[in-house]
């Protein structure tokens, strides 16, 4: 039995459907990052898949998942505790002021983006602007990953796989590079999320942006 049989949705052989599912559900869990981009990078190597379909599919499915998280927080559901909400209120005011730019940057970089999306939802930011900004950011990130993996695999991707004993990116028979990458990245980003959620943003932002400490009705 092939070891991919135990992890079918992380195998490049599952095709576009598998990528879409991993991208969607990996982006749907708030504050617990599952780096589906590792699968995207793997599938971008070689000519088995259309790189434009890969980038657009990954960006769209991730954006739809983030839109669900946004609407969940927009509607006032209890995603984070009241204590954490109060602690993050200055940060919430900050991201609302720069809403579109904040959503774009969060989507276009491999940071824990829900730290931006949930405050935007709690602040009831414009849903259409959020969707457009997030989609553009995800498209940019996905295209950078896909194009760099497809055209620069000899200098970037191959050495990574070689460290796991895989000598050819055209014949990836082991899921371990993907799974180990997911575990390492997921654990590190989860620790970052926990740290950021525990920070007292009133003390941090209050020094440089005192307006974030003001109530909306006082402005």
Secondary structure by P-SEA (a helix, b strand, c coil): cccccccccccccccaaaaaaaaaaaaccccccccaaaaaaaaaccccccaaaaaaaaaaaaaaaaaaaaaaaaaccccccaaaaaaaaaaaaaaaaaaaaaaaaaaaccccaaaaaaaaaaacccaaaaaaaaaaaaaaaaaaaaaaaaccccccaaaaaaaaccccccccccaaaaaaaaaaaaaaaaaaaaaaaaccccccccccccccccccccc
